[in-house]
Amino acid sequence: MQFQRLEDLRIDADKTQAEIADVLSCKREVYRRYEKGIREIPVWALIKLAKYYQTSTDYILGLSNQRNPR
């Protein structure tokens, strides 16, 4: 499963893969694999990214179209 929303959120925030990898304390290649769906994203990373982008995990996973939870 590709997480297109991860890429969209990153681009909207004007960040590079390396910058987001730093947020997650991982290598850029590891993050790239999350973004492309090559590697399954761990729950802790999903939660951290949802907090970073101020959105919900459901939005990132494609379970909701509401970007900004109330």
C-alpha positions as CSV (number, residue, x, y, z in Angstrom):
1,M,0.0,0.0,0.0
2,Q,1.4,3.4,-1.0
3,F,0.8,6.2,1.3
4,Q,0.3,9.1,-1.2
5,R,-0.9,11.3,1.7
6,L,2.5,11.0,3.4
7,E,4.1,12.5,0.3
8,D,1.3,15.1,-0.2
9,L,1.6,16.2,3.5
10,R,5.4,16.5,3.2
11,I,5.2,18.5,-0.1
12,D,2.5,20.8,1.4
13,A,4.8,21.4,4.4
14,D,7.6,22.2,2.0
15,K,9.8,19.5,3.6
16,T,12.3,17.0,2.1
17,Q,12.3,13.3,2.8
18,A,15.5,13.9,4.7
19,E,13.9,16.5,7.0
20,I,11.0,14.1,7.8
21,A,13.4,11.3,8.3
22,D,15.1,13.5,10.9
23,V,11.7,14.0,12.6
24,L,11.4,10.2,12.9
25,S,15.1,9.7,13.8
26,C,15.6,7.4,10.8
27,K,17.5,7.4,7.6
28,R,16.0,9.1,4.5
29,E,15.9,5.7,2.7
30,V,13.8,4.2,5.4
31,Y,11.3,7.1,5.3
32,R,11.3,6.9,1.5
33,R,10.2,3.2,1.7
34,Y,7.4,4.2,4.1
35,E,6.2,6.9,1.7
36,K,6.3,4.5,-1.3
37,G,4.7,1.6,0.5
38,I,7.7,-0.6,0.2
39,R,8.1,-0.9,3.9
40,E,5.2,-0.9,6.4
41,I,5.1,2.2,8.6
42,P,5.3,1.4,12.3
43,V,2.5,2.7,14.5
44,W,4.8,4.9,16.5
45,A,6.0,6.6,13.3
46,L,2.4,7.0,12.1
47,I,1.4,8.7,15.3
48,K,4.4,10.9,15.3
49,L,3.7,12.1,11.8
50,A,0.1,12.7,12.5
51,K,1.1,15.0,15.4
52,Y,3.8,16.7,13.3
53,Y,1.3,17.4,10.5
54,Q,-1.5,18.1,13.0
55,T,-3.8,15.6,11.3
56,S,-5.2,12.2,12.2
57,T,-3.8,8.8,11.6
58,D,-7.0,8.0,9.8
59,Y,-6.4,10.8,7.3
60,I,-2.8,9.5,6.6
61,L,-4.1,6.0,6.2
62,G,-6.9,7.1,3.8
63,L,-9.7,6.1,6.2
64,S,-10.9,9.7,6.4
65,N,-10.9,12.6,4.0
66,Q,-11.0,15.2,6.8
67,R,-7.5,16.6,7.0
68,N,-7.9,18.7,10.1
69,P,-9.6,16.8,12.9
70,R,-11.9,18.9,15.1
